[in-house]
Amino acid sequence: MTTISTPGASLDVLLTPQDLRAALESDARAGLTATPKWLPPKYFYDDRGSRLFEEITRLPEYYPTRTEHAILSAYADDIAAAAGAEVLLELGSGSSQKTRLLLDAMARRAELAAYVPVDVSAGALRDAMAALRADYPHLPLLGAVADFDRHLGALPAPGRRLWVLLGSTIGNYPTAERRTFLSGLADAMRPGEALLLGVDLVKDPERLVAAYDDAAGVTAAFNRNVIAVLDRELDGDLDPEDFVHVALWDAENEWIEMRLRASRPVSGRLAALDLPVELARDEEIRTEISAKFRRERIEPELAEVGLTVERWWTDPMADFGLLLARR
């Protein structure tokens, strides 16, 4: 581990660019030689993908971001009181914008001792921490460049932590992988620490599909961007325009699937892997799942790994939920 320190802030680098490259190569090889083909959603988020996602969050069809923000705006003080924590640790912190509502609420209780933002992007963390330093000049910032699935036990612990995972990121894990992740998270938490978890709730499938297939085509561009990422990073010659964006509701698993469907036979190559990529017309690559939850589904999953749900907060339409679970 490498630690970069500045006055009032430090950045632990647990995940190197070499680690990220090795993961991309492994995932691309495994996913594009599988039947059916798949790619993990984390590769959406290069600079262009991140800009497209920010645009998605402002679309009229895409309710999760603004609804979660409204819940935090209404209940941040209640959440801070229920958590009883000294340190806010956020997984997938990004720009840390929504988190400021929780930081302010914890500060009002005179309990806030430090903020630990965690993200895979060192650049995003540095930018976010610089902005936070300007607005919270006396708050210790202990960032970590880390992978959720590998480094949870190595994250800073300068006091009793409230672990935060917002945006329904938990929904990107298929069922078995989600349980593995939650088990690792519970193991990393100290007894008495709490988890604030954002969950998108089951609702009318038409609304769900619309949120992932907007009329302006922004989500389609976001989905196809993963092909551009592969081309750039792995010296590929695939054409993103050969793929059609597909979003559908899987009623059995209660999740949205995003796929890329070949509009014609595709024959390409990722030269960095010496990997041919062949798709028949209408063959698909699954690029994301986004599971939707019911209380009776997520609470037992948390209980299985030793996390007890103590509180729920939701919006008036019950579109989105924030739950507080304790180790």
C-alpha positions as CSV (number, residue, x, y, z in Angstrom):
1,M,0.0,0.0,0.0
2,T,1.1,3.5,-0.8
3,T,-0.1,6.5,1.2
4,I,-0.1,10.0,-0.2
5,S,-0.3,12.7,2.5
6,T,-1.2,16.3,2.5
7,P,-2.1,18.6,5.4
8,G,-5.4,17.3,6.8
9,A,-5.8,14.6,4.2
10,S,-4.3,11.2,3.1
11,L,-4.9,8.9,0.3
12,D,-4.2,5.1,0.7
13,V,-3.6,3.5,-2.7
14,L,-4.6,-0.1,-2.4
15,L,-5.5,-0.6,-6.0
16,T,-2.9,0.3,-8.6
17,P,-3.3,1.0,-12.4
18,Q,-1.7,-2.3,-13.0
19,D,-4.4,-4.0,-10.9
20,L,-7.1,-2.3,-12.9
21,R,-5.5,-3.3,-16.2
22,A,-5.2,-6.9,-15.1
23,A,-8.9,-7.0,-14.0
24,L,-10.0,-5.5,-17.4
25,E,-8.0,-8.1,-19.3
26,S,-9.4,-10.9,-17.2
27,D,-13.0,-9.7,-17.4
28,A,-12.9,-9.0,-21.1
29,R,-11.4,-12.5,-21.9
30,A,-13.8,-14.3,-19.6
31,G,-16.9,-12.3,-20.5
32,L,-16.5,-12.3,-24.3
33,T,-15.7,-16.0,-24.5
34,A,-18.7,-17.0,-22.3
35,T,-22.1,-18.2,-23.5
36,P,-24.0,-15.9,-23.2
37,K,-21.5,-13.1,-23.4
38,W,-21.2,-10.5,-20.6
39,L,-19.1,-7.5,-19.4
40,P,-19.1,-5.9,-15.9
41,P,-20.8,-2.5,-15.6
42,K,-17.7,-0.9,-14.0
43,Y,-16.2,-0.4,-17.4
44,F,-18.9,2.1,-18.4
45,Y,-17.2,4.7,-16.3
46,D,-14.3,6.2,-18.2
47,D,-14.4,10.0,-18.5
48,R,-17.1,10.0,-21.3
49,G,-19.1,7.3,-19.5
50,S,-19.1,9.3,-16.3
51,R,-20.3,12.4,-18.1
52,L,-23.1,10.4,-19.8
53,F,-24.1,9.0,-16.5
54,E,-24.3,12.4,-14.9
55,E,-26.6,13.3,-17.8
56,I,-28.7,10.2,-17.2
57,T,-29.3,11.3,-13.6
58,R,-30.9,14.5,-14.8
59,L,-33.3,12.8,-17.2
60,P,-37.1,12.8,-16.4
61,E,-37.3,9.0,-16.7
62,Y,-34.4,8.3,-14.3
63,Y,-35.9,8.7,-10.8
64,P,-33.3,7.0,-8.5
65,T,-30.7,9.8,-8.1
66,R,-33.2,12.6,-7.4
67,T,-35.4,10.4,-5.2
68,E,-32.4,9.2,-3.0
69,H,-31.3,12.8,-2.8
70,A,-34.7,13.9,-1.6
71,I,-34.7,11.1,1.1
72,L,-31.3,12.2,2.3
73,S,-32.4,15.9,2.4
74,A,-35.5,15.0,4.5
75,Y,-33.9,12.5,6.8
76,A,-30.2,13.1,7.1
77,D,-30.5,14.2,10.7
78,D,-32.5,11.1,11.6
79,I,-30.0,8.9,9.9
80,A,-27.1,10.5,11.7
81,A,-28.8,10.1,15.1
82,A,-29.7,6.5,14.4
83,A,-26.2,5.6,13.2
84,G,-24.4,7.0,16.2
85,A,-21.1,7.1,14.3
86,E,-18.0,9.2,14.4
87,V,-16.7,8.5,10.9
88,L,-18.4,8.4,7.6
89,L,-17.0,5.8,5.2
90,E,-18.5,5.9,1.7
91,L,-18.0,3.1,-0.8
92,G,-18.0,4.4,-4.4
93,S,-17.8,8.0,-3.3
94,G,-17.3,9.6,-6.7
95,S,-17.9,13.3,-6.3
96,S,-19.3,12.9,-2.8
97,Q,-22.1,15.3,-3.6
98,K,-25.0,13.5,-1.8
99,T,-22.7,12.6,1.0
100,R,-22.4,16.2,2.1
101,L,-26.0,16.0,3.4
102,L,-24.8,13.3,5.8
103,L,-21.5,15.0,6.6
104,D,-23.5,18.2,7.6
105,A,-25.9,16.2,9.7
106,M,-23.1,14.4,11.6
107,A,-21.3,17.7,12.1
108,R,-24.5,19.2,13.6
109,R,-24.4,16.5,16.2
110,A,-20.7,17.3,16.9
111,E,-19.9,13.7,16.2
112,L,-18.0,13.9,12.9
113,A,-14.3,13.0,13.3
114,A,-13.4,12.0,9.8
115,Y,-14.6,11.2,6.3
116,V,-13.3,8.1,4.4
117,P,-14.2,8.3,0.7
118,V,-13.5,5.0,-1.2
119,D,-13.4,4.7,-5.0
120,V,-11.5,2.8,-7.7
121,S,-10.6,6.1,-9.4
122,A,-7.6,7.9,-7.9
123,G,-8.4,11.0,-10.0
124,A,-12.0,11.2,-8.9
125,L,-10.9,10.9,-5.3
126,R,-8.3,13.6,-5.5
127,D,-10.8,16.0,-7.2
128,A,-13.5,15.2,-4.6
129,M,-11.1,15.6,-1.7
130,A,-9.8,18.9,-3.0
131,A,-13.4,20.2,-3.2
132,L,-14.2,18.9,0.3
133,R,-11.0,20.4,1.8
134,A,-12.3,23.8,0.6
135,D,-15.7,23.4,2.2
136,Y,-14.7,21.4,5.3
137,P,-11.2,22.8,6.1
138,H,-11.0,21.1,9.6
139,L,-12.4,17.7,8.7
140,P,-9.8,14.9,8.4
141,L,-10.1,13.3,5.0
142,L,-8.8,9.7,4.7
143,G,-9.4,8.5,1.1
144,A,-8.7,5.0,-0.2
145,V,-8.3,3.9,-3.8
146,A,-9.7,0.4,-3.4
147,D,-11.7,-2.4,-4.8
148,F,-14.9,-3.3,-2.8
149,D,-14.4,-7.0,-3.4
150,R,-10.8,-7.1,-2.2
151,H,-9.9,-4.3,0.2
152,L,-12.8,-3.8,2.7
153,G,-10.8,-5.1,5.6
154,A,-7.9,-2.7,4.9
155,L,-9.9,0.6,4.9
156,P,-9.1,3.3,7.4
157,A,-10.9,3.0,10.8
158,P,-10.2,6.2,12.8
159,G,-13.3,5.7,14.9
160,R,-16.8,4.1,14.9
161,R,-17.9,4.1,11.3
162,L,-21.1,4.5,9.3
163,W,-20.5,2.6,6.1
164,V,-22.5,4.1,3.2
165,L,-23.3,2.5,-0.1
166,L,-25.7,4.8,-2.1
167,G,-27.3,4.8,-5.5
168,S,-28.5,1.2,-5.4
169,T,-25.0,0.0,-6.3
170,I,-25.8,-3.2,-4.5
171,G,-28.3,-4.0,-7.3
172,N,-25.4,-4.5,-9.8
173,Y,-24.5,-7.7,-8.0
174,P,-26.2,-10.9,-9.1
175,T,-27.7,-12.8,-6.2
176,A,-24.8,-15.1,-5.3
177,E,-22.2,-12.4,-5.8
178,R,-24.3,-10.0,-3.7
179,R,-24.3,-12.4,-0.8
180,T,-20.5,-12.8,-1.1
181,F,-20.0,-9.1,-1.1
182,L,-22.4,-8.5,1.9
183,S,-20.6,-11.2,3.8
184,G,-17.2,-9.6,3.2
185,L,-18.7,-6.2,4.2
186,A,-20.1,-7.5,7.4
187,D,-16.7,-9.2,8.2
188,A,-14.9,-5.9,7.7
189,M,-17.3,-4.0,10.0
190,R,-16.6,-3.8,13.7
191,P,-19.3,-4.7,16.2
192,G,-21.7,-1.8,16.6
193,E,-20.9,-0.2,13.3
194,A,-23.8,0.6,10.9
195,L,-24.4,0.4,7.2
196,L,-26.6,2.8,5.3
197,L,-27.6,1.0,2.1
198,G,-29.5,2.5,-0.9
199,V,-32.0,0.1,-2.6
200,D,-34.2,0.7,-5.6
201,L,-37.6,-0.8,-4.9
202,V,-39.8,-3.0,-7.1
203,K,-42.4,-1.0,-9.0
204,D,-44.2,-0.9,-12.3
205,P,-42.0,-2.6,-14.9
206,E,-42.8,0.1,-17.5
207,R,-41.4,2.8,-15.3
208,L,-38.3,0.6,-14.6
209,V,-37.6,-0.1,-18.3
210,A,-38.1,3.6,-19.1
211,A,-35.5,4.6,-16.5
212,Y,-32.9,2.4,-18.4
213,D,-34.1,3.2,-22.0
214,D,-34.7,6.9,-22.1
215,A,-36.4,8.6,-25.0
216,A,-33.3,10.9,-25.7
217,G,-31.0,7.9,-26.1
218,V,-28.5,8.9,-23.5
219,T,-28.6,5.5,-21.8
220,A,-28.1,3.8,-25.2
221,A,-24.9,5.9,-25.7
222,F,-23.8,5.1,-22.2
223,N,-24.2,1.4,-22.8
224,R,-22.4,1.4,-26.2
225,N,-19.5,3.4,-24.6
226,V,-18.2,0.1,-23.0
227,I,-17.3,-1.0,-26.6
228,A,-15.3,2.2,-27.0
229,V,-13.5,1.5,-23.7
230,L,-12.5,-2.0,-24.9
231,D,-11.3,-0.6,-28.2
232,R,-9.2,2.1,-26.5
233,E,-7.8,0.0,-23.7
234,L,-7.3,-3.3,-25.4
235,D,-6.5,-2.1,-29.0
236,G,-9.8,-3.3,-30.4
237,D,-11.5,-2.7,-33.7
238,L,-15.1,-3.2,-32.7
239,D,-17.7,-0.5,-33.8
240,P,-20.0,0.7,-31.1
241,E,-22.6,1.5,-33.8
242,D,-22.9,-2.2,-34.6
243,F,-24.7,-2.7,-31.3
244,V,-28.2,-1.8,-30.3
245,H,-29.1,-0.9,-26.7
246,V,-31.6,-3.2,-25.0
247,A,-33.2,-2.8,-21.6
248,L,-35.6,-5.4,-20.3
249,W,-37.3,-6.5,-17.0
250,D,-36.6,-10.0,-15.7
251,A,-39.7,-10.6,-13.6
252,E,-38.3,-13.9,-12.1
253,N,-35.1,-12.3,-10.7
254,E,-36.8,-8.8,-10.3
255,W,-34.0,-7.0,-12.0
256,I,-33.4,-4.8,-15.1
257,E,-30.9,-6.2,-17.6
258,M,-29.0,-3.9,-20.0
259,R,-27.6,-5.6,-23.1
260,L,-25.9,-4.8,-26.3
261,R,-27.4,-6.6,-29.3
262,A,-25.4,-7.1,-32.5
263,S,-27.3,-5.4,-35.3
264,R,-25.4,-7.5,-37.8
265,P,-22.7,-10.2,-37.7
266,V,-19.7,-8.8,-35.9
267,S,-16.2,-10.0,-36.4
268,G,-13.5,-8.1,-34.5
269,R,-10.4,-8.5,-32.4
270,L,-8.9,-7.2,-29.1
271,A,-5.3,-7.1,-30.2
272,A,-3.9,-6.6,-26.7
273,L,-5.4,-9.9,-25.8
274,D,-5.0,-11.6,-29.2
275,L,-8.7,-12.3,-28.7
276,P,-11.1,-12.6,-31.6
277,V,-14.6,-11.3,-30.9
278,E,-17.4,-12.9,-32.9
279,L,-21.1,-12.3,-32.6
280,A,-24.0,-13.5,-34.7
281,R,-26.7,-11.0,-35.8
282,D,-29.0,-10.4,-32.7
283,E,-26.5,-12.1,-30.3
284,E,-26.2,-10.1,-27.1
285,I,-23.7,-9.0,-24.5
286,R,-25.1,-8.5,-21.0
287,T,-23.5,-5.3,-19.6
288,E,-25.5,-4.7,-16.4
289,I,-28.1,-6.0,-14.1
290,S,-29.9,-3.6,-11.7
291,A,-31.8,-5.6,-9.1
292,K,-34.8,-4.1,-7.5
293,F,-35.7,-5.0,-3.9
294,R,-38.5,-5.7,-1.5
295,R,-38.0,-5.4,2.3
296,E,-38.8,-9.1,2.7
297,R,-36.0,-9.9,0.3
298,I,-33.1,-7.8,1.4
299,E,-33.6,-8.0,5.2
300,P,-33.0,-11.8,5.3
301,E,-30.0,-11.4,3.1
302,L,-28.5,-8.9,5.5
303,A,-29.5,-11.0,8.5
304,E,-27.7,-14.1,7.0
305,V,-24.3,-12.2,7.3
306,G,-24.9,-10.7,10.7
307,L,-26.4,-7.3,9.8
308,T,-29.7,-6.4,11.5
309,V,-31.9,-3.8,9.9
310,E,-32.9,-1.2,12.4
311,R,-34.5,1.6,10.3
312,W,-36.0,2.3,6.8
313,W,-36.5,5.6,5.1
314,T,-38.3,6.0,1.8
315,D,-40.1,8.6,-0.4
316,P,-43.9,9.1,-0.5
317,M,-44.2,6.8,-3.6
318,A,-42.0,4.1,-2.1
319,D,-39.8,4.3,-5.2
320,F,-36.5,4.1,-3.4
321,G,-35.3,3.1,0.1
322,L,-32.4,3.8,2.5
323,L,-32.0,1.2,5.2
324,L,-29.7,1.2,8.3
325,A,-28.4,-2.1,9.4
326,R,-26.0,-2.8,12.3
327,R,-23.2,-5.3,12.8
